[in-house]
Amino acid sequence: MTNIQLSATPLHKDTLHVLPQTNGLRGIHSAMRDRMATQDVFVFNARRVTRLLMEFALDFLPHENIDVKTPSGGVYKGVQLAMPFCGVSILRAGDSMEIELREIAPQVPLGKMLIQRDPVTKLPKFFFAKLPEDIATRQVLLLDPMLATGGTAVEAINQLIAHGAKPENIVFVTILSVADGLNYIMQAHPEVRILTSAVEDCLNEHAFMLPGIGDFGDRFFGTYTPPTVIK
């Protein structure tokens, strides 16, 4: 894990969880972050790391014990989810993460939220939300691949709570994060758990993460053309 310079404010000990930084994961990040990567390469590797995060996220949902009879006549002492859950993606980049969630939980309800960051002030502005009507009775996986300043994530969490979701039932799932955003969420909503695959070094003057990945949504959805020559 990157050396995270988090706030000294006492925080919930179970708030932040980072995927193990294996060579396999670092290899995925290397291919995905490369400025010369084509859209196909970027999408392929973004989906790989998202799948790891989705499987990781399910482990943070409540489970209950269950006995399963096997074809061999034995009984396996297993578990199953103890509470329904849903996914909520923050448009547009968050849509990319729905694909892998659907692969492992085809019947899960999916909500949408549109919050945009002002390019000058960097402040988030809420526009729209369509959420499951019974969200108050569900665990919520909030999906957004980038956590930079944390403004958009905190606004999204505020909206979820306003619609009835309990903060302790919200799990924020993101691919890249940085200490600024992590601190902001932890201070605003310490009950919310955060799952990420990487913690970046810092934010630059334009509030982009370094070493970073560029604009995730543009690269995933093809509204970005990689350079042909490294300058």
C-alpha positions in Angstrom: 0.0 0.0 0.0 1.1 3.6 -0.7 2.1 5.5 2.4 -1.2 7.2 3.1 -1.0 10.5 4.9 -4.4 10.3 6.6 -5.8 12.8 9.0 -4.9 12.4 12.7 -8.6 12.6 13.6 -9.7 9.3 15.2 -11.5 7.3 12.5 -13.4 4.0 12.5 -10.8 1.3 12.4 -12.6 -0.6 9.7 -13.2 2.3 7.3 -10.5 1.9 4.6 -9.7 -1.4 2.9 -7.1 -1.7 0.1 -6.8 -4.7 -2.2 -3.5 -6.7 -1.6 -0.8 -5.1 -3.7 0.2 -8.2 -5.5 2.4 -8.3 -8.6 -0.7 -9.4 -10.5 -2.7 -6.3 -9.5 0.3 -4.1 -10.2 0.6 -5.6 -13.6 -3.1 -4.8 -14.3 -2.5 -1.2 -13.2 0.7 -0.9 -15.3 -1.3 -1.8 -18.5 -4.2 0.3 -17.6 -2.3 3.5 -16.6 0.0 3.5 -19.7 -0.8 6.7 -21.6 -0.3 4.7 -24.9 -2.9 2.1 -24.0 -5.7 1.7 -26.5 -9.3 1.7 -25.5 -9.4 -2.1 -25.8 -6.4 -2.5 -23.5 -7.7 0.0 -21.0 -11.2 -1.5 -20.8 -9.9 -5.1 -20.5 -7.7 -4.2 -17.6 -10.2 -1.9 -16.0 -12.7 -4.7 -16.0 -10.2 -7.1 -14.4 -9.5 -4.8 -11.5 -13.2 -4.0 -11.1 -14.0 -7.7 -10.9 -11.5 -8.1 -8.1 -13.0 -5.1 -6.3 -16.6 -6.5 -6.7 -15.6 -9.9 -5.3 -13.8 -8.0 -2.5 -16.8 -5.9 -1.8 -19.2 -8.8 -1.3 -17.0 -10.0 1.6 -18.0 -6.8 3.5 -21.7 -7.5 3.3 -23.4 -9.4 6.2 -23.5 -13.2 5.8 -25.2 -16.0 7.7 -24.3 -19.6 8.0 -25.9 -22.2 5.8 -25.6 -26.0 5.4 -25.3 -27.2 1.8 -25.7 -30.9 0.9 -23.1 -32.0 -1.7 -23.4 -34.6 -4.4 -21.1 -36.8 -2.4 -23.6 -37.0 0.5 -21.7 -34.7 2.7 -22.6 -31.3 4.3 -20.6 -28.2 3.6 -20.8 -25.5 6.3 -21.1 -22.5 4.1 -22.6 -19.0 4.1 -25.0 -16.9 2.2 -25.8 -13.1 2.1 -28.0 -12.2 5.1 -29.3 -8.9 3.7 -30.3 -7.7 0.2 -28.0 -5.2 -1.4 -28.0 -2.9 -4.4 -25.5 -1.1 -6.5 -25.6 2.7 -7.2 -23.3 4.1 -9.8 -22.2 7.8 -10.2 -22.6 8.7 -13.8 -20.7 8.5 -16.1 -17.5 6.7 -15.1 -19.4 4.6 -12.4 -21.3 2.9 -15.2 -18.2 1.0 -16.1 -18.2 -0.8 -12.8 -21.8 -2.0 -13.2 -20.7 -4.6 -15.8 -18.7 -6.7 -13.3 -21.3 -6.3 -10.6 -23.9 -7.7 -13.0 -21.7 -10.6 -13.8 -21.5 -11.8 -10.2 -25.0 -10.7 -9.1 -27.3 -10.6 -12.2 -30.5 -9.8 -10.2 -29.1 -7.0 -8.1 -31.0 -3.7 -8.5 -28.9 -0.8 -9.8 -29.5 2.9 -9.0 -28.0 5.9 -10.8 -26.8 9.3 -9.6 -25.6 12.3 -11.6 -23.2 14.6 -9.8 -20.8 16.8 -11.7 -17.7 18.6 -10.4 -17.4 22.2 -11.5 -14.2 22.5 -13.5 -13.3 25.8 -11.9 -14.5 25.6 -8.3 -14.1 21.7 -8.1 -17.3 21.7 -6.1 -19.9 19.0 -6.8 -23.4 19.7 -8.1 -26.2 17.2 -7.7 -28.5 16.8 -10.7 -30.4 13.5 -10.6 -30.9 10.2 -8.7 -32.9 7.1 -9.4 -32.6 4.7 -6.6 -34.4 1.5 -5.4 -37.5 2.4 -3.5 -36.5 0.0 -0.7 -32.9 1.3 -0.4 -33.4 1.8 3.4 -33.5 -2.0 3.8 -30.5 -2.8 1.7 -26.7 -2.7 1.8 -25.5 -0.3 -0.8 -22.4 -0.6 -3.0 -21.7 3.0 -4.2 -19.6 2.8 -7.4 -17.2 5.4 -8.8 -13.7 4.5 -10.1 -12.0 7.7 -9.0 -11.8 9.3 -5.5 -9.9 12.6 -5.8 -11.1 15.5 -3.6 -13.9 13.4 -2.2 -16.6 16.1 -2.9 -18.6 14.0 -5.3 -18.5 10.9 -3.1 -19.6 12.8 0.0 -22.5 14.4 -2.0 -23.5 11.0 -3.3 -23.4 9.6 0.3 -25.5 12.6 1.5 -28.1 11.8 -1.2 -28.2 8.1 -0.3 -28.8 9.0 3.3 -31.5 11.5 2.4 -33.2 8.7 0.5 -33.2 6.4 3.5 -29.9 4.5 3.3 -28.1 3.9 6.6 -24.5 5.2 6.5 -23.2 2.0 8.1 -24.8 0.0 5.2 -22.9 2.0 2.5 -19.7 0.6 1.0 -18.0 3.0 -1.4 -16.1 1.1 -4.1 -13.4 2.9 -6.1 -10.4 1.9 -8.2 -8.1 4.8 -7.5 -8.1 7.0 -4.4 -6.0 9.6 -2.7 -5.5 10.8 0.9 -7.4 14.0 0.3 -10.6 12.3 -0.7 -10.2 9.5 1.8 -9.9 12.0 4.7 -12.9 14.0 3.5 -15.2 10.9 3.4 -13.9 9.6 6.7 -14.5 12.9 8.5 -17.9 13.4 6.9 -19.2 9.8 7.2 -16.9 7.7 9.4 -19.4 4.8 9.3 -19.1 4.4 5.5 -16.6 1.7 4.5 -14.2 2.4 1.6 -12.7 -0.2 -0.7 -10.0 0.7 -3.3 -7.4 -1.0 -5.4 -4.8 1.8 -5.1 -4.0 4.9 -3.1 -2.2 7.6 -5.1 0.6 9.9 -4.0 -1.1 13.3 -4.3 -3.4 15.6 -6.2 -1.9 18.2 -8.6 -3.0 21.8 -9.0 -5.9 20.7 -11.2 -7.2 18.1 -8.7 -6.0 15.2 -10.8 -4.4 12.3 -9.0 -0.7 11.5 -9.4 0.7 9.2 -10.8 -2.9 8.8 -11.9 -4.7 7.3 -14.8 -6.1 10.3 -16.7 -9.9 10.7 -17.2 -11.3 7.3 -16.4 -14.6 7.8 -18.2 -13.0 9.2 -21.3 -10.6 6.3 -21.6 -13.2 3.6 -20.8 -15.9 4.9 -23.1 -13.7 5.9 -26.0 -14.0 9.7 -25.9 -10.2 10.0 -25.6 -7.5 9.3 -28.2 -4.2 8.1 -26.9 -1.1 9.9 -28.2 0.7 8.3 -31.1 4.1 9.7 -30.1 5.5 10.0 -26.5 6.8 13.5 -26.2 
